[in-house]
Amino acid sequence: MLSIKKYFLLLSIALLGSPISAQQIALLQYNGGGDWYANPTSLPNLINFSNEHINTTIAAKPITVKPGSTEIFQYPFVHMTGHGNVIFSQEEAENLRKYLLSGGFLHIDDNYGMRKYLEKELDKIFPDKTWEELTANHPIFSSFYKFPNGLPKIHEHDNKPPQAFGYYDENRLICLFTYESDLGNGWESQEVHNDPEEVRLKALKMGANILKYVFEN
């Protein structure tokens, strides 16, 4: 079976006639009024940390893609975040479904306030699937750094435990939803939230685990 990295390299050649970097990631620009652009320093910081500490070779600047675009198929990892409303048209939902079932991966990080809007839109993408909670022994929590208790808590808002949920296709995790953790805030530059270094490091390590898991599976 092809790794996701090799799959997207071959796919980019087929679609574009020449390969793009298989290790390039994207940010999802969705409709509905939610702040898809939240945490602008988070992905560049995560990329830099991963390249420096776990030997990834991801392009320094993430690409912005829309859910209905053909360009999304060029990127093996797409990140989505925000606080507010999310709307996928039926065409966008179908495109995201094809992307995920053909080898893509979507990481959704709730920046607090997204979940109530997101759930109905995910039902458009996967009306035949339900979220499954990831237990602490899932390999994503030990792909490089060890998180024996599962998803770490980064920012406290509602005094709820952090949870990770996923959609699977034939035992492959294709969509990860991180909730009540706020990884993206932890990835941001220190002066944005004034997080202690140990909190930022915990968030960055978990993010690096996600990237390593995606690129190696």
N, C-alpha and C positions, 0 to 999 in steps of 0.2 A: 504493500500500500504506500502511495506517495505521501510524504510529509506535506503539511500545509504550505511550507516554504517552497518546495519543489512544484507543488500543484499550481500555485499562483505565478511562479516564474514561467511555467509552460503556458498557462492561460494568457498571460500578458503577451507572450510571443504570438499566440494564436489570434488574439484580438487586435494587437497593435502592429504586428510584424517585427517587433524588436522587444527584448526584455526590459522591464523596469526593475528596480531594486525590489526583490521579494520582501526585504525587511524595511518596508516603509509603512507607516500607519496613518490612519485618517480620523478626523473628527466629523461627526454627523451633524449636518445643518438641517434640522427638521422644522416643520411649520407648526403653528398653533399659538405662538406668542411666548413660549417658554424661552429662557435664556440659554440656548444651546452653546453659546460662546462663553459661559461662565468659566472661571479658573483659567485664564489665558496662559499663565506660566506653567500650568501643571504638566501637560504632555511634553513640552520641551525639557522640563526638569527630569521627568521620568525617563525619557529617552537618553538623556545625558548620563543619568545614574546607571541605567542598565548597560549602556555601552562601556562605561568605565568599570563596572563591578561584576557583570556576569557575561561579558564578552559578546554582547549582541553588536550588530553593525547596522543599526537603524538610522535612516536619514534624520538629520537633526531637526528639521522642520516638518511637523505633521501637515497633511493635506486636508482641506475641507471638502467633503462630498455631501451630496444630497441623496436622500433615500431612494429616489426614483431614477437615479442616474445610472448609465452603463459604466461610468468611471469607478463606481464602488467595487466592481469585480476585479480591479487592479490591486486591491489592498486586502491582505489577509487578516488584518485587525482593524476594526472600527470602534471608536470610543464615543459614547454618548453621555451627556450630563445635563444638569439644569435643575431649576427649582419649580418650574411652572408647567403650563399646559403643553401637551404634545398632540399633534394630529398627523396621522398618516392617511393619505388618500388610498383608495383601494388599489390603484396602480402602484403606489409606493410600497404598500404592504406586500403585494405580490412580488415586487422586485426584491425586497428585503428577504422574503422567503426563499426565492431562487438563490440569492447570494449566500445565505446561510446554509442551505441544503447542498450547495455546490462546493462547499469547503471554507466559506468565510466564517468570521467570528465577530460577534458584537458584545462589547462590554458596556453595560449601562451602570453608571454610578450615580445614585440618587444624591443630589446635593441638598437634600431635605425639601420635601414638598412635591416631588415628581410622581410618586407612586400612584396616587389616586387618579392621575391623568393617564399614566402610562399603561395601566393594566388593560383598559379597554382597547388600546391601540395594539398591544401585543396579541390580543385575541383575534385581531384582523390578520395578523401574520400567521399565527398558529392556532386556528380554531380547533384543531384536533389534538393539541398538546396542553399539558398543564405544567406549571413550575414545579420543580423538585428542589427541596432545600439541600444544599451541599453540607455534608457532615464534616467534622474536623479532620477525618482521615482521608478526605479527597486529595488526590495527588497535586492539585493546584496549590495546596497549602504547604507543600514540601518540595516543590519542583526545583528550588534552589535554597531559599531560606526556610527555616522551620517555624511553622505557626501551629503548635500542637493543639491550641484551642480554637483553631479556625480563623475566620475573618476578624481582624483587629478593630477595636474601636479607636477612631481618630478624633472626631469632634462629638461632644455631647450636646444634644438638643432636647430629646424627649425621654431620656432615662430608659431607653429600650435597648435590648442587646443587639449587636450587629448580626446581620444574617446575609447569607449568600444563596441565591436561587439560580437555577439554570434550566435551560431547555436542552434536550438531547436529541440526536438523530443517530439511531443505530449505535448507541453507547458513546457517541462523540458529543462532547459538550460544545454547543454551537452558540449559546448566548448565556452570558453571566450577568446577573443583576445584583449589585452590592448595595445593601440597604442598612440605614442607621449606622454607617461607618464613616462616610465622607472621605474616602481615599483621596479624591481630587483636591480637596482643600489641603490635605497633608502634603501633596505633591507640589503645591504652590511655593513660590519663593518665600523665604522666612519672614521677610518684612510685611507680607500681605496679611497674615493672621497672627504673627508673633508666636507661632507654635514652638515649644521646646524642641531642641534638636533631636532628642530621642523619639518624639512623636512623629516628626517629619521622616526620620529614618525608618521607623516602623511602617509608615505608609508607603514609602518608596520601595522598601523591600517586598511588600506585598504586591505592589504594582509590577515590580520586576519578575516576581513569581508568575503573575498572570501572563506577561509577555513570553517568558521562557516556555510556559506550558503550551501556549498557542503556537509558537513557532516550531515546537518539537513534536506536536501531535497532529 
